[in-house]
Amino acid sequence: MKRITKQDIRGLVAHLLHDRVVYAPSWAGKFVTFRKIKSPEEIVWDCLVTREPPKKALFPQTEVLLQYQRQPQGLMVQSTENMVREQVIWGIRPCDVRAIQAMDLVFDTSENPDVYYINRRRKTALVGIGCNEPLSTCFCTTVGGSPFTRDGCDLFLTDIGDAFVIEVLTPKGEELVAGFDLAEANAADQAAARSAEEKALARMAPIVQIDRLRERLDRMIDHPFWQEVQATCLGCGVCTLLCPVCYCFDIVDEGTPNYGVRIRNWDSCQYRVYTLEASGHNPRPTGRERVRQRLMHKFVYYLVNEGVLGCVGCGRCVQLCPVNLDIREVLKRIQALPL
Amino acid sequence: MNLRTKKIREEARRLLSDKVVDVVLGFAEGTLPLRAAPVIARDAREVDRLVWNSFCENNLARYLRGMRDQRVAVVAKGCDTRAIVALLAEHQLNREDLYIIGVPCEGMVDRRLLARRAPGEILEAQEESNDIVVKGDGFALRWPRAEVLYPSCSACTHPNPVIFDTCVVDPVKAWSDDAYERIREFEARSPSERWAYFQSEAERCIRCYACRQACPLCYCEECFVDHGQPRWIESGVTPNGLQGWLIGRAYHLAGRCVGCGACQRACPMDIDLVYLTGKLNKEMEELYGFEVGLSVEEIPPLATFEPHE
């Protein structure tokens, strides 16, 4: 365990910016979100839940998979899979790290490796930071996380007031701080870090018993609950597009006979056209099936397919749903339903 | 309990127990400070969830097309009723299946503005006479409501229901007598300034379509943006795709937007949307003398044509 002052840590970021792309929480007009920064001064250190998660650093919302161009000698096709620099996601919160781990299980598999994702992922270092004061909308402990989970991070920071305790957790983390003379954290620093963690955890009582949820959901596929709960849902993509875990995409060819791109765009199970088939048939024709799908995927199918939940409790969907359809309330109601 | 809430509940209870309607569409207390949530009350027990406060920011007219198989009582402020009128004029609703509980509106509070002004997370919010009081860890702040309203509410010229079956309180005075003040200010800027502003707003768009979904007048069975054959605009979050979406949507609302601002309030990326539709509404007024959502009988200019045109 090392320590680094709040002044010196800016120097570390500036150093990383020399040869890496750095994403960090910073202001985008009216809100703080993960953006590519040019200077450590842009970093907002105390934003717990950024407006957007950092997933676009690994899985851009619109990504060119290949491009083609007609030339005198024929059609030239170029893949874009190897065009990524080393990058750092700086100041990522434990929930968003868990979300990336959940995405890894989908994109980085031996049967179906997604070269675009994997290429970015291998070149990405994660610098986590613990959440001293979780927000009222945070519920990571309900879904198996904690405001100080270090798993998945290369470096991990704990804010202890005038300095950070910095933990170097992986060889990749060692590379990030190579050449930096970090002081050892003394007993007082370590105690301050422990105390921050304990205080944060004390505010985070789980809101439902998540391990009992799956069994209930398994029996609920035709329950009238879904009809009722979806009644006020607008069917927009806020909860899914701004979810750090949601990874659905659609592949589109755009262009002319002479030039064009194959791209993939994020998609959302909440959209009517997501499941609309060419015949006109739609297996999820109404909000009932679509709202149910989102919950089922996060709390049943993800668990079945990947062994982890598809929700990390960041609370973005809670904060940003235009009609205040609060997933925490939905989970509580499911727990209380007489089945 | 405020007077509007009390009257809404009384009326809702009567309508449900006398079986005048099947359901009452209104607002319930939200799960977060500064929020209310649309709710559908089906029986007298659920009526006690209905509330009215400064956070009833959604336009409930948006749900009515999807509820045409029921008799619905809807709690409606000025802009909600204007949207209902516009939908009636476009033959999208049956007036006889609707019972409109009109609520003269004093404007809705801009929760994001308050969040930006507060030094930490807002954990509690209260209305005290004409003030909004918010509290968090180590702070308490107070503002006059009038200073922290949504831009569309500050510019609202029709806060009173324009159509209703019952109105819960006496009419209120409008905040504004000029819906286009901000549009004129924007028009006065140079083309390059206006373009730069539009670009910087559009680039935040994530194509979640919350604006479309929140809008009572965006009811196309198939939105132009979802068309694959032909594809009208680029599908990605590219400048062309994003700008095409925002402009395309605004044009489809020319002379149809009631200026409620529900799109902008739904937008998770805080994009300024109402100035686009506001500008087109202004054009429609100047060209045709038409202001949407005031008359069920008047045919919207873009829904008809004259033989000589």
Interface residues (C-beta under 8 A of the other chain):
Chain A: A28 G29 K30 F31 R51 E52 Q61 T62 E133 L135 S136 T137 A231 T232 L234 G235 C236 G237 V238 L241 L242 D250 V252 E254 I263 N265 S268 Y271 R272 V273 V318 Q319 L320 P322 V323 N324 L325 D326 R328 E329
Chain B: G30 T31 L32 R35 A36 A37 P38 V39 I40 N58 R62 Y63 R112 R116 E121 L123 D137 S200 R204 I206 R207 C208 Y209 A210 R212 Q213 A214 D226 R231 E234 S235 G236 V237 T238 G241 R265 A266 P268 M269 D270
